[in-house]
Every structure is written in structure tokens, then in C-alpha cells.
Amino acid sequence: MVPKTILSLYYINDRIGFVSVFRNYFEERGYQVLAASTGMEGIRLLKSTDVRVDAVVLDYEAPEMSV
């Protein structure tokens, strides 16, 4: 039997409510979710984790990261 692959999603959004909804929705469907509330926190977490991230979803208008 082939083990089911668990996909990892990385979500970055400064709106905490969005993070909570995203995390709940995808974790209920078997995904592993890493989340950050700021762009800088997201970069630090991504650099420090050993988890293979399959997809990144981010708020492109994050306050400290937008130009």
C-alpha cells in the first residue's frame, strides 16, 4: 500500500481571521498548514522550518512587504 502524501501549504496574511479560516478549511481536508501574519515572520519561518512546502499562498498587499 502506498502511503498518502500530506501536502504542506504556507499561508501568509496579516488578517488573522483569514489565517484562521484558511487553516481550519485545509487542515480539515488533510493538509499541513504553516501560517504567518506578517511577511517578515513568513520569511523567518520558511527559512527555519524543515517542512517541505508544496505551495505558498500570500497576501500580495502585506503592509511591510509592499512597495
PQR file of N, CA, C, O and H, with PARSE charges and radii, in Angstrom:
ATOM      1  N   MET A   1       0.834  -1.176   0.000 -0.4000 1.5000
ATOM      2  CA  MET A   1       0.000   0.000   0.000 -0.0000 2.0000
ATOM      3  C   MET A   1       0.884   1.247   0.000  0.5500 1.7000
ATOM      4  O   MET A   1       1.847   1.327   0.764 -0.5500 1.4000
ATOM      5  N   VAL A   2       0.564   2.205  -0.844 -0.4000 1.5000
ATOM      6  CA  VAL A   2       1.328   3.443  -0.946 -0.0000 2.0000
ATOM      7  C   VAL A   2       0.785   4.436   0.091  0.5500 1.7000
ATOM      8  O   VAL A   2      -0.419   4.684   0.135 -0.5500 1.4000
ATOM      9  H   VAL A   2      -0.218   2.139  -1.464  0.4000 1.0000
ATOM     10  N   PRO A   3       1.671   5.006   0.930 -0.5600 1.5000
ATOM     11  CA  PRO A   3       1.181   5.970   1.924  0.2800 2.0000
ATOM     12  C   PRO A   3       0.657   7.235   1.251  0.5500 1.7000
ATOM     13  O   PRO A   3       1.196   7.690   0.242 -0.5500 1.4000
ATOM     14  N   LYS A   4      -0.397   7.789   1.829 -0.4000 1.5000
ATOM     15  CA  LYS A   4      -0.958   9.035   1.312 -0.0000 2.0000
ATOM     16  C   LYS A   4       0.014  10.176   1.581  0.5500 1.7000
ATOM     17  O   LYS A   4       0.513  10.325   2.696 -0.5500 1.4000
ATOM     18  H   LYS A   4      -0.835   7.420   2.649  0.4000 1.0000
ATOM     19  N   THR A   5       0.275  10.968   0.572 -0.4000 1.5000
ATOM     20  CA  THR A   5       1.155  12.125   0.711 -0.0000 2.0000
ATOM     21  C   THR A   5       0.396  13.269   1.370  0.5500 1.7000
ATOM     22  O   THR A   5      -0.726  13.587   0.975 -0.5500 1.4000
ATOM     23  H   THR A   5      -0.131  10.847  -0.334  0.4000 1.0000
ATOM     24  N   ILE A   6       1.006  13.881   2.369 -0.4000 1.5000
ATOM     25  CA  ILE A   6       0.413  15.046   3.018 -0.0000 2.0000
ATOM     26  C   ILE A   6       1.051  16.283   2.398  0.5500 1.7000
ATOM     27  O   ILE A   6       2.267  16.465   2.464 -0.5500 1.4000
ATOM     28  H   ILE A   6       1.918  13.622   2.690  0.4000 1.0000
ATOM     29  N   LEU A   7       0.238  17.114   1.807 -0.4000 1.5000
ATOM     30  CA  LEU A   7       0.746  18.335   1.195 -0.0000 2.0000
ATOM     31  C   LEU A   7       0.818  19.442   2.232  0.5500 1.7000
ATOM     32  O   LEU A   7      -0.037  19.547   3.111 -0.5500 1.4000
ATOM     33  H   LEU A   7      -0.750  16.966   1.754  0.4000 1.0000
ATOM     34  N   SER A   8       1.848  20.263   2.117 -0.4000 1.5000
ATOM     35  CA  SER A   8       2.040  21.382   3.033 -0.0000 2.0000
ATOM     36  C   SER A   8       1.749  22.693   2.319  0.5500 1.7000
ATOM     37  O   SER A   8       2.256  22.955   1.228 -0.5500 1.4000
ATOM     38  H   SER A   8       2.543  20.178   1.403  0.4000 1.0000
ATOM     39  N   LEU A   9       0.933  23.495   2.952 -0.4000 1.5000
ATOM     40  CA  LEU A   9       0.595  24.814   2.435 -0.0000 2.0000
ATOM     41  C   LEU A   9       1.148  25.863   3.390  0.5500 1.7000
ATOM     42  O   LEU A   9       1.119  25.686   4.608 -0.5500 1.4000
ATOM     43  H   LEU A   9       0.521  23.281   3.838  0.4000 1.0000
ATOM     44  N   TYR A  10       1.642  26.939   2.834 -0.4000 1.5000
ATOM     45  CA  TYR A  10       2.181  28.024   3.640 -0.0000 2.0000
ATOM     46  C   TYR A  10       1.367  29.262   3.324  0.5500 1.7000
ATOM     47  O   TYR A  10       1.343  29.725   2.184 -0.5500 1.4000
ATOM     48  H   TYR A  10       1.665  27.083   1.845  0.4000 1.0000
ATOM     49  N   TYR A  11       0.699  29.799   4.339 -0.4000 1.5000
ATOM     50  CA  TYR A  11      -0.218  30.923   4.140 -0.0000 2.0000
ATOM     51  C   TYR A  11       0.281  32.132   4.916  0.5500 1.7000
ATOM     52  O   TYR A  11       0.542  32.053   6.116 -0.5500 1.4000
ATOM     53  H   TYR A  11       0.719  29.423   5.265  0.4000 1.0000
ATOM     54  N   ILE A  12       0.408  33.252   4.214 -0.4000 1.5000
ATOM     55  CA  ILE A  12       0.871  34.491   4.838 -0.0000 2.0000
ATOM     56  C   ILE A  12      -0.187  35.565   4.592  0.5500 1.7000
ATOM     57  O   ILE A  12      -0.486  35.916   3.450 -0.5500 1.4000
ATOM     58  H   ILE A  12       0.196  33.317   3.239  0.4000 1.0000
ATOM     59  N   ASN A  13      -0.752  36.083   5.698 -0.4000 1.5000
ATOM     60  CA  ASN A  13      -1.762  37.131   5.590 -0.0000 2.0000
ATOM     61  C   ASN A  13      -1.819  37.869   6.920  0.5500 1.7000
ATOM     62  O   ASN A  13      -1.803  37.245   7.982 -0.5500 1.4000
ATOM     63  H   ASN A  13      -0.509  35.799   6.626  0.4000 1.0000
ATOM     64  N   ASP A  14      -1.884  39.186   6.865 -0.4000 1.5000
ATOM     65  CA  ASP A  14      -1.920  39.980   8.093 -0.0000 2.0000
ATOM     66  C   ASP A  14      -3.315  40.014   8.724  0.5500 1.7000
ATOM     67  O   ASP A  14      -3.475  40.551   9.820 -0.5500 1.4000
ATOM     68  H   ASP A  14      -1.897  39.693   6.002  0.4000 1.0000
ATOM     69  N   ARG A  15      -4.298  39.466   8.074 -0.4000 1.5000
ATOM     70  CA  ARG A  15      -5.653  39.408   8.632 -0.0000 2.0000
ATOM     71  C   ARG A  15      -5.827  38.075   9.352  0.5500 1.7000
ATOM     72  O   ARG A  15      -6.025  37.036   8.722 -0.5500 1.4000
ATOM     73  H   ARG A  15      -4.168  39.030   7.184  0.4000 1.0000
ATOM     74  N   ILE A  16      -5.751  38.121  10.667 -0.4000 1.5000
ATOM     75  CA  ILE A  16      -5.759  36.916  11.496 -0.0000 2.0000
ATOM     76  C   ILE A  16      -6.995  36.057  11.223  0.5500 1.7000
ATOM     77  O   ILE A  16      -6.901  34.829  11.202 -0.5500 1.4000
ATOM     78  H   ILE A  16      -5.591  38.965  11.179  0.4000 1.0000
ATOM     79  N   GLY A  17      -8.140  36.684  11.015 -0.4000 1.5000
ATOM     80  CA  GLY A  17      -9.361  35.930  10.723 -0.0000 2.0000
ATOM     81  C   GLY A  17      -9.234  35.092   9.463  0.5500 1.7000
ATOM     82  O   GLY A  17      -9.720  33.962   9.413 -0.5500 1.4000
ATOM     83  H   GLY A  17      -8.217  37.680  11.031  0.4000 1.0000
ATOM     84  N   PHE A  18      -8.579  35.643   8.440 -0.4000 1.5000
ATOM     85  CA  PHE A  18      -8.367  34.904   7.200 -0.0000 2.0000
ATOM     86  C   PHE A  18      -7.461  33.709   7.451  0.5500 1.7000
ATOM     87  O   PHE A  18      -7.699  32.619   6.931 -0.5500 1.4000
ATOM     88  H   PHE A  18      -8.185  36.561   8.481  0.4000 1.0000
ATOM     89  N   VAL A  19      -6.418  33.920   8.255 -0.4000 1.5000
ATOM     90  CA  VAL A  19      -5.469  32.847   8.569 -0.0000 2.0000
ATOM     91  C   VAL A  19      -6.211  31.697   9.254  0.5500 1.7000
ATOM     92  O   VAL A  19      -6.006  30.531   8.917 -0.5500 1.4000
ATOM     93  H   VAL A  19      -6.225  34.805   8.678  0.4000 1.0000
ATOM     94  N   SER A  20      -7.057  32.027  10.200 -0.4000 1.5000
ATOM     95  CA  SER A  20      -7.808  31.021  10.946 -0.0000 2.0000
ATOM     96  C   SER A  20      -8.736  30.225  10.031  0.5500 1.7000
ATOM     97  O   SER A  20      -8.780  28.998  10.113 -0.5500 1.4000
ATOM     98  H   SER A  20      -7.223  32.974  10.474  0.4000 1.0000
ATOM     99  N   VAL A  21      -9.469  30.905   9.171 -0.4000 1.5000
ATOM    100  CA  VAL A  21     -10.376  30.229   8.244 -0.0000 2.0000
ATOM    101  C   VAL A  21      -9.596  29.337   7.283  0.5500 1.7000
ATOM    102  O   VAL A  21      -9.978  28.190   7.052 -0.5500 1.4000
ATOM    103  H   VAL A  21      -9.433  31.902   9.105  0.4000 1.0000
ATOM    104  N   PHE A  22      -8.514  29.854   6.724 -0.4000 1.5000
ATOM    105  CA  PHE A  22      -7.683  29.085   5.793 -0.0000 2.0000
ATOM    106  C   PHE A  22      -7.154  27.829   6.471  0.5500 1.7000
ATOM    107  O   PHE A  22      -7.265  26.726   5.935 -0.5500 1.4000
ATOM    108  H   PHE A  22      -8.204  30.786   6.911  0.4000 1.0000
ATOM    109  N   ARG A  23      -6.576  28.010   7.659 -0.4000 1.5000
ATOM    110  CA  ARG A  23      -6.001  26.879   8.396 -0.0000 2.0000
ATOM    111  C   ARG A  23      -7.068  25.812   8.679  0.5500 1.7000
ATOM    112  O   ARG A  23      -6.855  24.631   8.407 -0.5500 1.4000
ATOM    113  H   ARG A  23      -6.486  28.905   8.094  0.4000 1.0000
ATOM    114  N   ASN A  24      -8.209  26.230   9.223 -0.4000 1.5000
ATOM    115  CA  ASN A  24      -9.273  25.272   9.545 -0.0000 2.0000
ATOM    116  C   ASN A  24      -9.754  24.526   8.311  0.5500 1.7000
ATOM    117  O   ASN A  24      -9.906  23.305   8.342 -0.5500 1.4000
ATOM    118  H   ASN A  24      -8.382  27.190   9.444  0.4000 1.0000
ATOM    119  N   TYR A  25      -9.992  25.249   7.228 -0.4000 1.5000
ATOM    120  CA  TYR A  25     -10.504  24.638   5.998 -0.0000 2.0000
ATOM    121  C   TYR A  25      -9.551  23.562   5.480  0.5500 1.7000
ATOM    122  O   TYR A  25      -9.971  22.442   5.190 -0.5500 1.4000
ATOM    123  H   TYR A  25      -9.868  26.241   7.202  0.4000 1.0000
ATOM    124  N   PHE A  26      -8.273  23.904   5.365 -0.4000 1.5000
ATOM    125  CA  PHE A  26      -7.333  22.968   4.760 -0.0000 2.0000
ATOM    126  C   PHE A  26      -6.886  21.858   5.714  0.5500 1.7000
ATOM    127  O   PHE A  26      -6.655  20.733   5.272 -0.5500 1.4000
ATOM    128  H   PHE A  26      -7.931  24.814   5.601  0.4000 1.0000
ATOM    129  N   GLU A  27      -6.759  22.145   6.997 -0.4000 1.5000
ATOM    130  CA  GLU A  27      -6.399  21.081   7.941 -0.0000 2.0000
ATOM    131  C   GLU A  27      -7.510  20.035   8.024  0.5500 1.7000
ATOM    132  O   GLU A  27      -7.221  18.848   8.171 -0.5500 1.4000
ATOM    133  H   GLU A  27      -6.947  23.059   7.356  0.4000 1.0000
ATOM    134  N   GLU A  28      -8.768  20.451   7.933 -0.4000 1.5000
ATOM    135  CA  GLU A  28      -9.881  19.501   7.928 -0.0000 2.0000
ATOM    136  C   GLU A  28      -9.844  18.586   6.716  0.5500 1.7000
ATOM    137  O   GLU A  28     -10.440  17.509   6.738 -0.5500 1.4000
ATOM    138  H   GLU A  28      -9.003  21.415   7.813  0.4000 1.0000
ATOM    139  N   ARG A  29      -9.160  18.994   5.669 -0.4000 1.5000
ATOM    140  CA  ARG A  29      -9.051  18.212   4.448 -0.0000 2.0000
ATOM    141  C   ARG A  29      -7.718  17.475   4.343  0.5500 1.7000
ATOM    142  O   ARG A  29      -7.387  16.922   3.294 -0.5500 1.4000
ATOM    143  H   ARG A  29      -8.676  19.868   5.651  0.4000 1.0000
ATOM    144  N   GLY A  30      -6.953  17.471   5.441 -0.4000 1.5000
ATOM    145  CA  GLY A  30      -5.740  16.670   5.497 -0.0000 2.0000
ATOM    146  C   GLY A  30      -4.442  17.358   5.127  0.5500 1.7000
ATOM    147  O   GLY A  30      -3.401  16.706   5.052 -0.5500 1.4000
ATOM    148  H   GLY A  30      -7.222  17.920   6.293  0.4000 1.0000
ATOM    149  N   TYR A  31      -4.478  18.649   4.897 -0.4000 1.5000
ATOM    150  CA  TYR A  31      -3.264  19.382   4.570 -0.0000 2.0000
ATOM    151  C   TYR A  31      -2.540  19.793   5.853  0.5500 1.7000
ATOM    152  O   TYR A  31      -3.158  19.976   6.901 -0.5500 1.4000
ATOM    153  H   TYR A  31      -5.324  19.180   4.957  0.4000 1.0000
ATOM    154  N   GLN A  32      -1.230  19.933   5.748 -0.4000 1.5000
ATOM    155  CA  GLN A  32      -0.461  20.540   6.831 -0.0000 2.0000
ATOM    156  C   GLN A  32      -0.357  22.022   6.481  0.5500 1.7000
ATOM    157  O   GLN A  32       0.012  22.372   5.360 -0.5500 1.4000
ATOM    158  H   GLN A  32      -0.728  19.785   4.896  0.4000 1.0000
ATOM    159  N   VAL A  33      -0.681  22.894   7.439 -0.4000 1.5000
ATOM    160  CA  VAL A  33      -0.687  24.330   7.163 -0.0000 2.0000
ATOM    161  C   VAL A  33       0.302  25.038   8.073  0.5500 1.7000
ATOM    162  O   VAL A  33       0.232  24.918   9.296 -0.5500 1.4000
ATOM    163  H   VAL A  33      -0.980  22.610   8.350  0.4000 1.0000
ATOM    164  N   LEU A  34       1.222  25.773   7.469 -0.4000 1.5000
ATOM    165  CA  LEU A  34       2.102  26.695   8.183 -0.0000 2.0000
ATOM    166  C   LEU A  34       1.534  28.079   7.910  0.5500 1.7000
ATOM    167  O   LEU A  34       1.100  28.360   6.793 -0.5500 1.4000
ATOM    168  H   LEU A  34       1.279  25.870   6.475  0.4000 1.0000
ATOM    169  N   ALA A  35       1.531  28.932   8.900 -0.4000 1.5000
ATOM    170  CA  ALA A  35       0.942  30.259   8.695 -0.0000 2.0000
ATOM    171  C   ALA A  35       1.757  31.330   9.398  0.5500 1.7000
ATOM    172  O   ALA A  35       2.383  31.088  10.431 -0.5500 1.4000
ATOM    173  H   ALA A  35       1.883  28.703   9.807  0.4000 1.0000
ATOM    174  N   ALA A  36       1.734  32.514   8.816 -0.4000 1.5000
ATOM    175  CA  ALA A  36       2.391  33.677   9.400 -0.0000 2.0000
ATOM    176  C   ALA A  36       1.496  34.881   9.170  0.5500 1.7000
ATOM    177  O   ALA A  36       0.728  34.931   8.209 -0.5500 1.4000
ATOM    178  H   ALA A  36       1.226  32.710   7.977  0.4000 1.0000
ATOM    179  N   SER A  37       1.609  35.856  10.072 -0.4000 1.5000
ATOM    180  CA  SER A  37       0.750  37.029   9.957 -0.0000 2.0000
ATOM    181  C   SER A  37       1.459  38.254   9.377  0.5500 1.7000
ATOM    182  O   SER A  37       0.822  39.276   9.124 -0.5500 1.4000
ATOM    183  H   SER A  37       2.233  35.816  10.852  0.4000 1.0000
ATOM    184  N   THR A  38       2.754  38.158   9.168 -0.4000 1.5000
ATOM    185  CA  THR A  38       3.481  39.247   8.503 -0.0000 2.0000
ATOM    186  C   THR A  38       4.456  38.642   7.490  0.5500 1.7000
ATOM    187  O   THR A  38       4.842  37.478   7.593 -0.5500 1.4000
ATOM    188  H   THR A  38       3.272  37.327   9.373  0.4000 1.0000
ATOM    189  N   GLY A  39       4.837  39.451   6.528 -0.4000 1.5000
ATOM    190  CA  GLY A  39       5.791  38.981   5.531 -0.0000 2.0000
ATOM    191  C   GLY A  39       7.129  38.597   6.135  0.5500 1.7000
ATOM    192  O   GLY A  39       7.707  37.572   5.773 -0.5500 1.4000
ATOM    193  H   GLY A  39       4.524  40.397   6.445  0.4000 1.0000
ATOM    194  N   MET A  40       7.627  39.420   7.059 -0.4000 1.5000
ATOM    195  CA  MET A  40       8.918  39.130   7.682 -0.0000 2.0000
ATOM    196  C   MET A  40       8.846  37.855   8.530  0.5500 1.7000
ATOM    197  O   MET A  40       9.774  37.046   8.518 -0.5500 1.4000
ATOM    198  H   MET A  40       7.158  40.253   7.353  0.4000 1.0000
ATOM    199  N   GLU A  41       7.747  37.682   9.261 -0.4000 1.5000
ATOM    200  CA  GLU A  41       7.554  36.457  10.028 -0.0000 2.0000
ATOM    201  C   GLU A  41       7.514  35.256   9.078  0.5500 1.7000
ATOM    202  O   GLU A  41       8.068  34.197   9.375 -0.5500 1.4000
ATOM    203  H   GLU A  41       6.994  38.339   9.270  0.4000 1.0000
ATOM    204  N   GLY A  42       6.864  35.434   7.953 -0.4000 1.5000
ATOM    205  CA  GLY A  42       6.779  34.370   6.960 -0.0000 2.0000
ATOM    206  C   GLY A  42       8.136  33.961   6.428  0.5500 1.7000
ATOM    207  O   GLY A  42       8.419  32.771   6.283 -0.5500 1.4000
ATOM    208  H   GLY A  42       6.414  36.294   7.711  0.4000 1.0000
ATOM    209  N   ILE A  43       8.966  34.931   6.140 -0.4000 1.5000
ATOM    210  CA  ILE A  43      10.311  34.635   5.642 -0.0000 2.0000
ATOM    211  C   ILE A  43      11.124  33.908   6.703  0.5500 1.7000
ATOM    212  O   ILE A  43      11.804  32.928   6.401 -0.5500 1.4000
ATOM    213  H   ILE A  43       8.736  35.897   6.258  0.4000 1.0000
ATOM    214  N   ARG A  44      11.058  34.387   7.956 -0.4000 1.5000
ATOM    215  CA  ARG A  44      11.797  33.724   9.049 -0.0000 2.0000
ATOM    216  C   ARG A  44      11.338  32.285   9.234  0.5500 1.7000
ATOM    217  O   ARG A  44      12.161  31.380   9.377 -0.5500 1.4000
ATOM    218  H   ARG A  44      10.506  35.184   8.201  0.4000 1.0000
ATOM    219  N   LEU A  45      10.032  32.073   9.231 -0.4000 1.5000
ATOM    220  CA  LEU A  45       9.500  30.730   9.421 -0.0000 2.0000
ATOM    221  C   LEU A  45       9.899  29.807   8.276  0.5500 1.7000
ATOM    222  O   LEU A  45      10.277  28.658   8.506 -0.5500 1.4000
ATOM    223  H   LEU A  45       9.364  32.808   9.114  0.4000 1.0000
ATOM    224  N   LEU A  46       9.818  30.298   7.062 -0.4000 1.5000
ATOM    225  CA  LEU A  46      10.180  29.488   5.904 -0.0000 2.0000
ATOM    226  C   LEU A  46      11.648  29.074   5.954  0.5500 1.7000
ATOM    227  O   LEU A  46      11.992  27.945   5.605 -0.5500 1.4000
ATOM    228  H   LEU A  46       9.510  31.231   6.875  0.4000 1.0000
ATOM    229  N   LYS A  47      12.508  29.987   6.386 -0.4000 1.5000
ATOM    230  CA  LYS A  47      13.942  29.678   6.490 -0.0000 2.0000
ATOM    231  C   LYS A  47      14.246  28.703   7.622  0.5500 1.7000
ATOM    232  O   LYS A  47      15.227  27.964   7.548 -0.5500 1.4000
ATOM    233  H   LYS A  47      12.229  30.904   6.670  0.4000 1.0000
ATOM    234  N   SER A  48      13.421  28.689   8.668 -0.4000 1.5000
ATOM    235  CA  SER A  48      13.738  27.895   9.854 -0.0000 2.0000
ATOM    236  C   SER A  48      13.037  26.536   9.904  0.5500 1.7000
ATOM    237  O   SER A  48      13.321  25.736  10.795 -0.5500 1.4000
ATOM    238  H   SER A  48      12.624  29.290   8.728  0.4000 1.0000
ATOM    239  N   THR A  49      12.137  26.263   8.977 -0.4000 1.5000
ATOM    240  CA  THR A  49      11.400  25.002   9.045 -0.0000 2.0000
ATOM    241  C   THR A  49      12.054  23.918   8.212  0.5500 1.7000
ATOM    242  O   THR A  49      12.698  24.193   7.200 -0.5500 1.4000
ATOM    243  H   THR A  49      11.906  26.913   8.253  0.4000 1.0000
ATOM    244  N   ASP A  50      11.879  22.689   8.651 -0.4000 1.5000
ATOM    245  CA  ASP A  50      12.362  21.536   7.894 -0.0000 2.0000
ATOM    246  C   ASP A  50      11.251  20.943   7.029  0.5500 1.7000
ATOM    247  O   ASP A  50      11.473  19.983   6.291 -0.5500 1.4000
ATOM    248  H   ASP A  50      11.356  22.466   9.474  0.4000 1.0000
ATOM    249  N   VAL A  51      10.063  21.518   7.126 -0.4000 1.5000
ATOM    250  CA  VAL A  51       8.914  21.026   6.381 -0.0000 2.0000
ATOM    251  C   VAL A  51       9.058  21.411   4.912  0.5500 1.7000
ATOM    252  O   VAL A  51       9.369  22.557   4.587 -0.5500 1.4000
ATOM    253  H   VAL A  51       9.883  22.298   7.726  0.4000 1.0000
ATOM    254  N   ARG A  52       8.827  20.440   4.029 -0.4000 1.5000
ATOM    255  CA  ARG A  52       8.823  20.749   2.600 -0.0000 2.0000
ATOM    256  C   ARG A  52       7.511  21.458   2.298  0.5500 1.7000
ATOM    257  O   ARG A  52       6.438  20.916   2.564 -0.5500 1.4000
ATOM    258  H   ARG A  52       8.574  19.509   4.294  0.4000 1.0000
ATOM    259  N   VAL A  53       7.584  22.644   1.756 -0.4000 1.5000
ATOM    260  CA  VAL A  53       6.393  23.431   1.447 -0.0000 2.0000
ATOM    261  C   VAL A  53       6.027  23.190  -0.011  0.5500 1.7000
ATOM    262  O   VAL A  53       6.841  23.399  -0.910 -0.5500 1.4000
ATOM    263  H   VAL A  53       8.455  23.084   1.540  0.4000 1.0000
ATOM    264  N   ASP A  54       4.786  22.746  -0.237 -0.4000 1.5000
ATOM    265  CA  ASP A  54       4.333  22.445  -1.590 -0.0000 2.0000
ATOM    266  C   ASP A  54       3.727  23.653  -2.300  0.5500 1.7000
ATOM    267  O   ASP A  54       3.802  23.758  -3.524 -0.5500 1.4000
ATOM    268  H   ASP A  54       4.124  22.577   0.493  0.4000 1.0000
ATOM    269  N   ALA A  55       3.129  24.559  -1.535 -0.4000 1.5000
ATOM    270  CA  ALA A  55       2.519  25.752  -2.134 -0.0000 2.0000
ATOM    271  C   ALA A  55       2.519  26.889  -1.124  0.5500 1.7000
ATOM    272  O   ALA A  55       2.376  26.669   0.079 -0.5500 1.4000
ATOM    273  H   ALA A  55       3.068  24.473  -0.540  0.4000 1.0000
ATOM    274  N   VAL A  56       2.682  28.100  -1.626 -0.4000 1.5000
ATOM    275  CA  VAL A  56       2.634  29.301  -0.794 -0.0000 2.0000
ATOM    276  C   VAL A  56       1.470  30.154  -1.283  0.5500 1.7000
ATOM    277  O   VAL A  56       1.333  30.414  -2.478 -0.5500 1.4000
ATOM    278  H   VAL A  56       2.799  28.278  -2.603  0.4000 1.0000
ATOM    279  N   VAL A  57       0.635  30.584  -0.344 -0.4000 1.5000
ATOM    280  CA  VAL A  57      -0.467  31.493  -0.640 -0.0000 2.0000
ATOM    281  C   VAL A  57      -0.208  32.733   0.202  0.5500 1.7000
ATOM    282  O   VAL A  57      -0.044  32.634   1.418 -0.5500 1.4000
ATOM    283  H   VAL A  57       0.746  30.373   0.627  0.4000 1.0000
ATOM    284  N   LEU A  58      -0.169  33.898  -0.435 -0.4000 1.5000
ATOM    285  CA  LEU A  58       0.148  35.094   0.335 -0.0000 2.0000
ATOM    286  C   LEU A  58      -0.683  36.291  -0.080  0.5500 1.7000
ATOM    287  O   LEU A  58      -1.238  36.354  -1.177 -0.5500 1.4000
ATOM    288  H   LEU A  58      -0.303  33.978  -1.423  0.4000 1.0000
ATOM    289  N   ASP A  59      -0.743  37.222   0.828 -0.4000 1.5000
ATOM    290  CA  ASP A  59      -1.417  38.493   0.611 -0.0000 2.0000
ATOM    291  C   ASP A  59      -0.399  39.406  -0.072  0.5500 1.7000
ATOM    292  O   ASP A  59       0.549  39.863   0.568 -0.5500 1.4000
ATOM    293  H   ASP A  59      -0.292  37.171   1.719  0.4000 1.0000
ATOM    294  N   TYR A  60      -0.584  39.670  -1.343 -0.4000 1.5000
ATOM    295  CA  TYR A  60       0.417  40.462  -2.065 -0.0000 2.0000
ATOM    296  C   TYR A  60       0.413  41.930  -1.643  0.5500 1.7000
ATOM    297  O   TYR A  60       1.282  42.693  -2.067 -0.5500 1.4000
ATOM    298  H   TYR A  60      -1.353  39.299  -1.863  0.4000 1.0000
ATOM    299  N   GLU A  61      -0.535  42.330  -0.830 -0.4000 1.5000
ATOM    300  CA  GLU A  61      -0.559  43.712  -0.333 -0.0000 2.0000
ATOM    301  C   GLU A  61      -0.173  43.782   1.137  0.5500 1.7000
ATOM    302  O   GLU A  61      -0.617  44.686   1.845 -0.5500 1.4000
ATOM    303  H   GLU A  61      -1.240  41.710  -0.486  0.4000 1.0000
ATOM    304  N   ALA A  62       0.645  42.848   1.608 -0.4000 1.5000
ATOM    305  CA  ALA A  62       1.073  42.842   3.006 -0.0000 2.0000
ATOM    306  C   ALA A  62       1.769  44.163   3.303  0.5500 1.7000
ATOM    307  O   ALA A  62       2.664  44.573   2.564 -0.5500 1.4000
ATOM    308  H   ALA A  62       1.006  42.114   1.032  0.4000 1.0000
ATOM    309  N   PRO A  63       1.361  44.838   4.391 -0.5600 1.5000
ATOM    310  CA  PRO A  63       1.843  46.189   4.692  0.2800 2.0000
ATOM    311  C   PRO A  63       3.360  46.362   4.672  0.5500 1.7000
ATOM    312  O   PRO A  63       3.861  47.285   4.030 -0.5500 1.4000
ATOM    313  N   GLU A  64       4.086  45.513   5.345 -0.4000 1.5000
ATOM    314  CA  GLU A  64       5.538  45.735   5.425 -0.0000 2.0000
ATOM    315  C   GLU A  64       6.298  45.209   4.229  0.5500 1.7000
ATOM    316  O   GLU A  64       7.505  45.428   4.137 -0.5500 1.4000
ATOM    317  H   GLU A  64       3.679  44.763   5.866  0.4000 1.0000
ATOM    318  N   MET A  65       5.639  44.521   3.306 -0.4000 1.5000
ATOM    319  CA  MET A  65       6.322  43.939   2.171 -0.0000 2.0000
ATOM    320  C   MET A  65       5.988  44.621   0.844  0.5500 1.7000
ATOM    321  O   MET A  65       6.700  44.424  -0.141 -0.5500 1.4000
ATOM    322  H   MET A  65       4.658  44.343   3.381  0.4000 1.0000
ATOM    323  N   SER A  66       4.936  45.406   0.802 -0.4000 1.5000
ATOM    324  CA  SER A  66       4.521  46.044  -0.442 -0.0000 2.0000
ATOM    325  C   SER A  66       5.411  47.243  -0.756  0.5500 1.7000
ATOM    326  O   SER A  66       5.975  47.873   0.138 -0.5500 1.4000
ATOM    327  H   SER A  66       4.358  45.566   1.603  0.4000 1.0000
ATOM    328  N   VAL A  67       5.519  47.535  -2.035 -0.4000 1.5000
ATOM    329  CA  VAL A  67       6.306  48.690  -2.450 -0.0000 2.0000
ATOM    330  C   VAL A  67       5.410  49.806  -2.895  0.5500 1.7000
ATOM    331  O   VAL A  67       5.895  50.869  -3.283 -0.5500 1.4000
ATOM    332  H   VAL A  67       5.060  47.023  -2.761  0.4000 1.0000
TER
END
